[in-house]
Amino acid sequence: MVTSANPGIRSPILRFFQPRAALLLTATAVGVALGARSAWGPHAARAQDEAGLAELLGKRANCQTGQIRWEPSGGMLLDWLAGRGVFFECKTADGPRDIYRARVRISPDGALLSSTKAWNLTATSEADESGLGVRGPFIAYTSSSSASLGVTVLERRRMPASVESALRSLIESGTPLGYQKTHFLFPEEIKAIRFELEGKVARVKIDAQTEPASIDLSAASTPAHLGFRVERQPIPKTPLAHLGADLLRSFLGPEPVARLERWLFRSQDLWKRTFHATPEPAPELPTSVPTPPFEPEPGSKQQVRSWPPADDALIWRPVEHGFLPRPRGAPLSYHAVTRPDPERPYVEAELVEFDMRYLELGIRAGYMEPKPETGPPEGGHVPEDPLVYQRIVATMNGGFQSVHGQFGMKSDGRLLVRPKPGYATVRVDEAGSVELGTWTEADRAEDFVSFRQNLEPLLLGGVFDPSGRGHFGDHLLHGGVLTERSGLCVNARKNLVFVWAKDIDPKGLAEAMRRAGCVYGMHLDMNPGHCSLSFHKVESFQPLRAQSVLLNREMKVNASRFLRWSPKDFFYLALASDAPTGERVSWSKVPSQGSSSLVYSAESKVGSDTVHLLQVSPRGAHFRLHPGKRDGGPNAPVPRGELRLGLGHRTHGSRPGLSQKERSLVPMHRAFATLEIRADGELRMHEPGVPFLAQKDADFVQLPVLLRDGVPTDRAKARGDTRSRVALCLGRSGALFLASSIQDSPSLLVSALRDLGCSLILEADRGSHFASSVTLGSEGGDLSEETVLLIEQGELSPRARSFTSPSGAVASQPALAPRR
C-alpha cells in the first residue's frame, strides 16, 4: 500500500482496478497528497446537505456521484448569485468514473439552491478517474485503464489568455478562466506511484526509487530520464471560425451547423465556377487500374524501380530545399500537380511522393484530439528525443476529430482509442514498416507500435468508395461538400503519397490518388486550417529552433505547427535510422565492406564474464543459406559477405532439418526451431512444432532452442566442453542479434539476449559442436564443411504497402471515370 506523506487529506490513497484489464493486475496503488488544508472552504453547504448535493449533481449529470470537492469560494455574494465551482466523480451504470465540473448556488446560510449544467472533463470510456483532490487553485485526479496510467493536475487561471481561450474553456468546462493542465504519464510496467503536491512543485516517486523526482509545474521544461513523461497542455489557439463552429454546435447541435457550412461551401463554389478564369484543360489520363508492384523471380536480387517516380501522365519534380538531406545524392520527395475535376478545371490537386527506402513514418496525437478513451491526452508534439526530432524532414495533418467517429489510434506504443473493423488504417510495426489498409476483426492492436484510422477506404485498386459509404466528411447531410481536403495513399512503387487540394470533393481526391498510381488511399482531414504538409530541419526542441516551409502558402496553418504544440494528431516522416537503441549496452558501428554499415557491436557483462554482441539491421540486409558438404551441400567455399555465421552440421546424434529451394537435404524435425530464408533475402524465425516442406521460394534450416516464451530449456542450462558458443534471436524490430563467448554452457548467452528483449533464442549448433563461429567481411577461412548463414549488403526496398487486396473492392462500385 502506498501512503501519503501529508495526513491532512482524508483520502490520499488512490486505488484502481479493472477486472477486464490484465495489465492492471501488476499495478498496486497511486497516492495523491494535496496539502493540509481541507477541500471544504469556509463558505460551503451545510453538513446535512452533503447527501442532497450528491443527489443534485447526480441528477444533473445522470450518474452516480462519488467524491465531491469544492473549488475555493469566491465570496458569499458570488456563491449566491453565480454559484461556486464543484468537481465530482461521476459513474454511469455501465462505465467507469469520470470527473465532472458544475457550479452550485449556495444561500448565505449555506443552503443549496440550484446547479448549472455539468461538464464532463475527462469523458474516457475505458479509463477510471478517481482520487479527486483540491487545494487552492489546484485540482488533481488519477486515470487508470488497461493501456494507460496517469495523474492530471489542473491549475485554475486567474485571467483567460485570450478571447478565443475564454470561449473554448466556456464550452469545455463552464468557466471562461479555464485551467492549465499538466499530465503525468507512466509506463505500463510501473507498479506503484506516490504523488504529492506542495505549492507548484509535484513530487513523484515510482516503484522503489529512493528519492522522489521534483517537477516545477510553472517551469518551461522538465528534467530528463524521470522514468515517466510530463506533458503540459498549452492554451489552445483555435481560429475564430473553428471556435465559432464548435460554440454553435454546443448550443444548436451539429445538424444546423452542418447545414450552414454546406450553404457556405456551395456559395463559394458557385462564385468560383461563375467568375473564375478557366485554364487549359487537364490532359486525358488512362483508365486502367494501377500496375501491381513488380515481383522478382525467386532467388533474384532484382528490385522494384521505386525512385524517382515516373509516370506518362504526371510531371514529377524534386522537392528542393537546401536544408533537406539527400541520401546518395537523391531527393527524398517529388511533387506533381494534376487537375482531377472536369467541372472545375481551375482546381489543382498537389501530390507529394516520398521515398520510403530512406524514410520512416511516425504517428503522434494532439493535446486535444483525438480524445483518448484510455486516459490523459498526449502532448501534441514530435518526440523530444534529439535522436528522433533531428531526423524529421516533413510533417502532415492527421484525421477527423473524435466527435466525427472516435476513430482508432495508437501512438508510440500507447493505445488511445481502440481500432474498429472496416475503417481505413495507416499502421506502423516494430520493424518500421508502414501499411495502409482496412482493419479487420483478425487484426490486433498490440501487433503495432502506432496506427491511425479515418473513415472507410477512399480508394482501393482503382475503385472509388469500395465500401459504398457514400460520404466523406459531410456525414450529416450526405451532400457533395467542396472544400479543402487532404489524403494519404500508397502506390504501386510502395511509396507514400500525400494529396492536397482546395475546393475538391472526395471523388476528386480519389482521382488524384489514382493518377499517382495509388493502390489504396484514405481520406485525412478537411476544411481550411486543418490540412497541411510542411518540410523541416529541426535543430532544437526546447526552445524550438527549426526551418519549416509549407508545401503551399495557401495552407492556412503555421509551418512549424506540428513540431511543438498541435491540438490535433499528425504524421511525421524522418530519416530511417539503423542505429540500435537501449540503455543496457552501448552499440558501435562495425566498418562495412559496402556503402553503409549493417552490423553494430557491443559487449555485455554477465557477472564477471563478457558476452560479445552483434546486431544486424533488417534494412538492407540480404540473408542467404549456404549448405555445408556434411549437410548434403556443394563442395564449394562459402562466398564472402558482410557477415558469415557458422551453424555447424548434422551428426548421427543430432539431425536438424535442412532444405534448399525444392530440395530436402535433411528431413524436418518438430523438436527444432526453424530459420526461414526467403527468396527476397528476408529472415524469419519459427518455433518448434511447425512443419515445413521444401519450397522453391525459401530455404529452411533448423536449430536447437535455448529459450522459448521467455523460459530457458534444459539445453540452455546444460554444461559441457568449454568452447566457442553462439546464440541468435530476432528482435521485435526484425534485427538479428548474435551473442558469442567461450563458455562451458550457453546460459550466459541466453541471459544477454533475453536482456535485449528476445523471447525465442536458438543455438548456432546443428550438432557438430566445433562450428559455432562468426566471421566479419574477409575474416575466417574455408567454412565449406558446415552450413553457413551468409549476410550480404542488399539494395534498400521501400517499406510501405497495402495490407488489403484490391479483390476486396465492391464489384458494384464503378471504377473512376477518366478526367477530361
N, C-alpha and C positions, 0 to 999 in steps of 0.2 A: 504494500500500500504506500502511496506517495502522500505525504502530509505537507501542509502549508507551514511556512515559517512565520506567518502572521496569524495569531489566534483571534483577531478581532472580527473576522468574517465567519459567519455561521456555516457556509457551505464551500470550503476551499477545495474539497476533493471532487474532481470531475471524472465520472466513470462513463465508459461507453462500451456497448456490447451489442452486436447484431448477429443473431444465430445463423443467418444465411451466409455470412461472410467469413470464409475460412481464414483470411488474412488477419482478421481482428482477434483471432484466438491467442496471438502472441502479444497483443497489446494489453497492458495491465491497468494503467490509470493516467490521468492528466490532471495536474493540480494548478489552480489559478488563485493567487492571493492578490487582492486589490487594495490592501491597506486597512488601517484600523478603524476608519470611520464607517458607521453603519450606512447602508444604502438608503434607508428611510430617512429623509431630510426632516427639518424642523416643522415644515408645514405639509403633513401627509394625511391620508384618510385615517379615520379613527380605527383602532384595532378591531372593533366589532364589525367594521365594513370590509375587512380583507376578503372574506368569503364573497361578499357582494361585488367587490372589484373583480375577482376571478370570474364570477358569473357574467358580469357586464362585458369584460374583454372577450370571454369565450363566445358570447353571442355575436359580438362584432366580427370576430374572425372565423366563426363557425367551426370551433375546435375546442379541445380540452386544454385549459391553461395549466402551466407548471410554475416554475419560478417567475416571480414578478419583481422588477427592480425599477424604482423611480429615478428619473433624471433630477438634478438639483432644482430646487424651487426657484421660480422667477419672481417670487413675492406673492403675498396673499391676493392682491388685486389681480395680477396677471393670471394666477392659477384659477381664479374665479371666472374671469372674463374669457380668456383664450384657452385655458387648460394647461395642465402640466404633463410633460412628456413621460411616458412609461414604456419600458421594454418588458417583454414577457415571452416565455416559451409556449409554443402552441403545437399541439399534436392532433392530427386527424385520426380517424378510426383505422385507416389502412396505410398510414405513412409514419415516418419518423418525425421528430420535433424540428420546428423551425423557430427562428427568432423574429418576433413582430415588434412594431412600434405603433403607439397610438397616443392621443392626447386626451386627458380626462379632466373635466372641470370639477373643481372642489370648492365647496362653500367656505366662507370664512371660519365656520366652526368645524370644518373637517369632513362634512358630509359629501358623499359622491353625488354629482348632479347628472353628468352625461359624458359620453365618449365619442370621439371622432371616428372616422374610418380607420381601420387597422392596416398598416403596410407590412407586407412580408419582406424582410430584409435579406433573407437567405434563399428561400424557395429552392432547396436542394432535395429532390425526391428520394435520393438514396443515402444522404448523409444525415446523421443525428446531431443536432446542435443542442448543447447543454452547458451547465456551469456558468450561467449568466451572472455577471457581477458588474457593479457600477461604483466608480469612485470619482467624484468631481466631474471633470469633462470626459472621463474615460469610461468606455463600456467594453467588456471582453466576454468572449464565449469560445467554446471549443466546437470543432466539427470533426466527426469521425464516420468513416464508411469502410467498405471492403477495399477501396482503392486509394484512400487518402486519409491523412490525419493532420489537423492544423488548429491553430489558435488565431483568432481575429481580434484586433484591438481597434476600436473606433474612438476618435477624439473629436468632440463637438467643436466646430469652428465658431469663432466669435463674430465673424462677418463673412458673408459669401464672397468668393473670389471674383465673381462677375455676375452679370445678369443671367448669362447662359447657365452658369453653375447653380445659381439660385433656383432657376426653373427646373433644371434636371433633378436637384435634390428635393424640390417640392413634389415632383412626380414620383420619386422613388421612396422617400421616407416621410413626407408630410411636413417638412420644415425647410425653409429657404436657406438656413445656415449651412446645413449639410455636415458631413463627417469626414475627417481624414482617416483613411483605412490603411491598416498595416496587417499583412497576413504572414503568419509563421507556418511554413510548410515543411513537414517532417517526412523522412523516408519511411517506407513500409516496415523496415526491419527494426525501427525504434520500438522498444518495449515499454518505457516509462518516461514521462516528461514532468518536470517541475517548473512551473511558470509563475513568476512574481512580478508585480508592477509597483515600482517605487518612483513616484513623480512621473517623469518622462523616460525613465530607464526601465527596460524589461530585462529581467534576469531569468535565463533559461538554462536548465540542466537536463541533459538527456542521458538515460541509462546510468552507467557507472562513472560518469565524469566526476572528477574530484572538485572542480571549481565551476560554477555557473558562468555562462557567457553573458556579458552585459551589452545590450543594444540600446543606443540612444534613439528614441523614436523621432526626434527632431533632426537627426543628422542626415546629410545627403547620401551617405553610403554606409555600408555595414562591413564589419570585419570579415575577412575571407576564412575559408576552411572551418566553418562553425559546425558542420555535420547536419545542417538544415538550411533552408532558404528563408530570407526575409524579403517580402515584396511590398513596397509602399505604393499604394494605388494613387496615381496622380488625380488632380482635379480635372474632370473631363472637359475638353474644349470642343464642344459639339456645335457645328454650324447651325445658325438660327433656323434655316429651312428644315433641317433634320429634327431639331429640337421642337419646332412648331408642330411637325407631323406627329411626333411622339406625344406632345401635350394634347393635341386634338384627339388622338386615339384613346388617351386615358379618360377623356370626358365624353366623346361622341361614340366611341367604338371604332373598330377597324374598317368596317364596310363604308361608312360615309367618307372617310379619309381616302380609301381606295378609289371611290367614285370621283373625288376631287382630283386626285393625281391623274387618273385616266383622262379626265377632261383637259387638264393642263398639258399632258403629253400629246394628246391628239390635236390640240390647238397649235402647239409648236410645230407638229409635223405638217399640218395643213399650211401654215405660214411658209415653211421652208419649201414645200413642194410647189407652192404658188409663185414665190418670188426668187427662189434660189436659181442662179445660173446653172444650166446643165452642162457638165463637162463631156469630154469624149466618152462614148460608151466603153464599158469594160470588155475585154476580149472574151470570145466564147471559149468555154472550157470543156474538156471531155467529160462524158457522163459515167465512165467506168468506175467501179469500186477501186479504192487504192490498192496498189500491188502489195501482196503479202511480203513480209520480210524474207530475204534470201536465206536459205538454209544450205550450208556447205555439205559436201559429201562426207560421210563418216570417215574420220581419220584425217580429213583435210584441214589445213591451217588457214584456208581462205576465210576472210572476214567480210561482213556486210560493209559496203562502202557507205558510211554514215555521214561523212563530212568532207567538204562542205555541202550543204543542201543544194540540190539541182533538180529543177522541175521545168517542163516545157512551158507551163502556163504562168509561172511566177518568176519574178526577178528578185533574187536574194542578194542583199548587200550586207557586208560585215558591219557589225555594231562596233564603231571605233571610238573609244575614249582612252585618253592617254594613261589613265590610272588603272585600266583593266589589264589583268595578266593575259599572256598569250602562250599557252603550253605548246612547246615545239614550234613556236612562231605562228600559230593559227589562232584566229579569233574564237572566242567561246560562244558567240551567238551571232546569228544572221537575222536580218529584218526584211520583210516584204510587205507590200500593200496590195490589197485586192478590193474590188467593188462587188459585193455579193448580192445586192438587191437591185433588180432591173427597174423597179418602180421608183427607186431613189438612187440614181447613178452618182449623185454627189456624196453618198455615204461610203467612206473608205474604212475597211477593216484592216487593222495593223496586226501583223504576225511576227512573232519572235521565236525562232527555233534555237534551242540550247544544246550544246554538245555534251551529252550525258556520258561520254567516256571520261571526262575530267571533272564532272560536277556531281554534287550530292544535294538532295533536297531535304530541307528542314521544315517542320510544321510547328507553328507557335500560336498559342491562344492569346487573345487580348485581355485587358484587365476588366472589360465589361462583357465581351462576347467571345465565344458562346457562354451562356450562363451554365455553370457546371452543375451536374446532378450529384456529384460526389464530394463536395467540399468547397473551400475557398477558391476564388478565381486565380488565374495566373497573372504574371506581371506585365504582359503586353510589350515585350522587347526581345531582341535577339539574345542568345546566350551570353552571359557576362564573361565567359572564359576567353581570354585573348587568343588561345589556340583555335577558337572557332570564329569569333567575330572578325579577326583579321584575314580570314579566308573568304568572307562573304563578298559576292560580286553582284548580287541582284536580290530584290525583294518584290513580292507581288501580293495583291489582296487575296483574302480567303473567300468564304461563302456567306450565306444569308444569316441574319440574326436568329436567335433561338425562338423568337415568337413566331417565326415562319415555318417551324418544323422540328426544332430540337434535334438537329442532325448530329450524328455520332462524331466524337472527336477524342483523340488521344495525342498527347504532346510529350515527347521525350520520356516515354515510359509511364506517364501519369494519365490515367483514364479520367476524362472529364464528363463525357456523355457517351452512353453505351451505343454501339453501332446498331443500325436497323437494316434488316434484309430488304433488298430491292432498290437501295439508294446507290447512286454513283459515288465512288470512293477513290481517293488517292491515298496510298499507304506506303510506308517505308519499313523494311525489315531490318534485322540486326546487321546484315551484311551491307546495308546501304542501298539495296536495290529498290527502285520505285515502280509501283504497279498502279495502273488505273483500271477500274472495272466495277462491276455491280456486286455488292456484298450479298452473300448467301447465308442460309442457316448454318451451313457447314463451316464457315469462316469463324475464326476465334480471335478475339481482341488481343489476347495475351501473346499471339504469334508475331505481333508487330510493335515496333518502337513508337510509331506515330501513324495517325490516319485522320482524314477529314472527309465527311460526307456532305453532299449537297444535291437535293432533288434526285429524280431518276436520270438515267443517261440521256444526254442531248444528242449524241451521235454514236452509232455502233455499226461498223462495217459499211459505211456509206449510207446508212439509213437514219433519217431524222426521227427523233422521238420514238425509238423502238418499243417502249413500254406503253405507248398510247396515252401518256399523261395529258397532253393537250394544252398545257400552260406552264410557263417557266417564269415565275416571279409575279404574275398577275393572278394570284391564287384565289382571290375572292370573286373577281368578276369575269375571269376567263377571256379577257379581251386581248387584242394584239397590241400591247404597250410598246411603243418605240422610244427607247431611251438608251443611255449609256450602259453597256454591258461588257463583261469580261468572261473568259473561259479558259480552260486548260485541257490539253489533249495530248495523246501520244501517237506518233506517226509510224509508218512502216519502217523508217530508219531507226526506230527505237530511241527517239529523242523526244523531249518535251517541247510543246509549242504553246505559248501564251497568245491569246487572241483578245483584242480590244477594239471597240468601235463606239461611236456616238450615233444616236438615233437609229438603233438597229433592233430588230425583233429576234426571238430565239432561232427561227429558221435561218435568218441571215447569218447569225453567229455560227450555226452548224455548217452552213455552206462554206463559210470562210475556213473552218476546220477541215472540211473535206478537200478544199483546194490545197491545203498544206499537206495532204496525204495522210491525215489522221485516221486511225482505225477505231479509236474510242475517244469520246470527248464529254466533258462535264461542264455545266454552267457554273460559274462562280458567283460574283455579285453583280448588282445593277444600280443605276442612278448615279448622278454626278456626286463626286466626293467619296464614293465607295470603291472605285475601280482605278487601279494604278499599277505601274511597273516602273521601278527605279533601278539604276545601276550605281554601285557603291565601291568605295575604297575606305574601309573603316580603320582608323589608327588608334582610337581610344574610345572606351565606352563611358567612363565616368572620370572627367567630363567628356561629353560626346565630341569627338573630332573626326569628321568624315567628309569625303567628297561624294556628292549624290546628284544624279541627273535623272530627270523623268524621261520616259520614252517619248512622251508627247506633252508639250506645255499646256495643252487643253485639259489635261487631267487635273481636277480641282483638289489637289492634295499637296502637302509638303513633301518634297522629295525624300527627306530622311524620316518620314513618319513612322515607319515600321522598325527603325533601329532602336529607339529609346522608349517612346510612350505611344502605344497603339491601343485604342479601346476595342478594336476588333482583331480577329485572328488573321494570320498571314502566312505566306510561304517565304522561305529564303533559299537561295542557291549559293553554295560555297564550293570552292575548290576541294575536291576529294583528297583526303589525307590517308596515307597508309601507315602513318606513324602509330605504333601501339600506345595505348594509354593505360593507366593504372598506377596505383601508389605502392604496390608491393615490390615491384622490381623496376630497375632503370634500364630502358632499352637503348641500344645504339645501332646505327645503320652499318650493315656489312658491305664493304666495297663490292660493286656489281661488275659483272662481265658485260652487261648490256647498257642501255641508255638510262635505266633507272633501277634502283635497288628494290628487290623483292624481300630480302631477308634482313631481319633485325636480331641482335643477340643480347643476352643478359645473363646474369648469374644470380642464383637463389641460394641463400643459406638455409639449410635444414639441419638444425643443431650445429655440430662442428664440421659438417660436410658441405661441399659445394656442388650444386647441380647446374650444369650448363644448359641454357635455354636458347632456342631459336624460334622465331616466328616468321612464317611465310605469308605474305599478304595475298588475299584472294584476288586482288585486282592485278591483272597482267600475268598471273602465274598459269602456266600450261603444264599439267601433270601427264606423265606418260609412264607406262609399265614396261619394264624390260625383263622377261622371264629368264632365269639362270639356266645353265646347262643341266644342273641336277634337278631342276623342276620341269624338264622337258623343253626348255627354250633353245634358241640357236647357239651354236658355238661361236660367239662373236663378242668383242669387247663392248662395254657399255659406253654410249656416247657421252661427251662432256656436256655439262649444263650448269645452271646456277647452283644446283644442289643435287646430290645423289644420296639416297637413303637406302642402305643395305638392309634387306628383310630376311636374309638367310635363305635356307632351302628346306624342303621336306626331308624327313628321316623315316626310318622304319617305325619309330615310336610316335612320331607326330606328322600328320599328313593334312595340313590345312589346304583348302581348295584353291584352285588357280585356273583361270580361263582367259584366253586372249581372243578377242573377236568371237567367232563362232567355234573356236577350237577349245575343247575342255582338256587341260593338261593334267589337273588333279581334281577328282570329284569333290564337290562342295560338301561341307560337313556342318550340321546345325550347331555344333558346340562352339564354333569360332565366330568372331565378328568378321564383317566383310568390308573391304575398301572397294568402292566402285570408281573407276577412272573412265569418264565418258569421252566420247569421240571429240568433243569440243574442248577437252582438256580440263574439265571441271572434276573436282574430287569430292566424293560423298562417303559417309561412314554409316554402316548399318549394324544394328545389334545382332547378337546370335539368335538363331531360330528362324531367320528369314531365308527361305530357299531362293537361290538364284540359278538360272540356267544360262549357258553361254549365249551371248548376244552379239550381233555384228556391230552394234554401235557403242559397246562398252567392254572394258576389261574388268575382271574381278580377282582380288587376291585376299585370302583370309589370314587373320592373325589372332593370337590368343588375347583374352580380355583380362585387364588388370583392375579396372574399376567399372562398375555398371550401376546406374542410378545413384551414383554417389557412394556406393558401398564397395570396399576392396574385396577382390576374390581371394581364394586360397593361394593362387599363383602369386599374387602381389605380396603375400606375407612369407612365402617360402624362401628359404635360404639355400644357397648352392655355392658354386665356384665364384671367386672374385674375378670379375671380368668386365669389359665394357658393355654397358646395357643402355638401350634406347627405348623410350616410350613416346607415344604420339597421341594427339587428340585434335579434334576440330572445335574451335571456339564458336560462340554464338554468332560472331560476325563472319564466319566462314574461314577464318585464318587457321592455318595448320601450325600447331605447337609441337615442338620436339624437345625432349628432356634427355640428357645423357650424363653418365657418370660411371666411374669404375667402382662397382659395389658387388656385394655377395647376394643382394636382393633388390628387386625393383621397387621396394616400398618407398624409398626416398623420392624416386621419380614420380610416383603416384601422388605423393604429398605436394610436390612442387607444382604439378599440373592441375591438381584439384584447387590449389590456391588461385589459379588463373581462371577458374570458373568451369572447368571441364567436368562432365558427369559420366562420359564414356571414354575410357583410356585403354589403348591397346599396346602390346609389347611388340617391338620390331624384331621378332624372332620366330621364324617358321619351324624351329626345332633344332637347327644346327649349332646354336649357342655362340659360335665364334663370330657370327656375321653382323652383330649389331654395330653399325658404323654409319657416320655421317660425314660426307666429304663436300667441300665447297669449291666451286669453279673447277680449276685444273688440278686440285689436290687428289691424292689417292691413286692407287694402282689399278690393276685389272680386277674387275668385280664380276667377271663372266660366270663364275661358278654359282653365284647366288642371284636371287631375284631382287631387282632394284627398282625403287620408285624414283623416277627421274623428274626433276622440276626445272623447267626452262622458262625463259622470258618470252612471253607471247604478246600479241597485239591486244591493246585495250579494246573492249567492246562496250557499247552503250549499255547503261544499266537502267533502262526504262522499258516497260512493256505493258500490254493489256492482259489482264488475267481473265477476261471474259471473251469467249469465242464469238465472232460475228454470226455464227449459226443461232445465237440466242436472240437475234432480232426478230421482231414480229413480222410475219410474212405479209400481213395485210397493210403494213405501213409502206408507202411508196418511197423509192429512193429519191434523193434530192434532184429536182429538175435542173438542167443546165441553166446558168445565168447568162442572159444575152444583153 
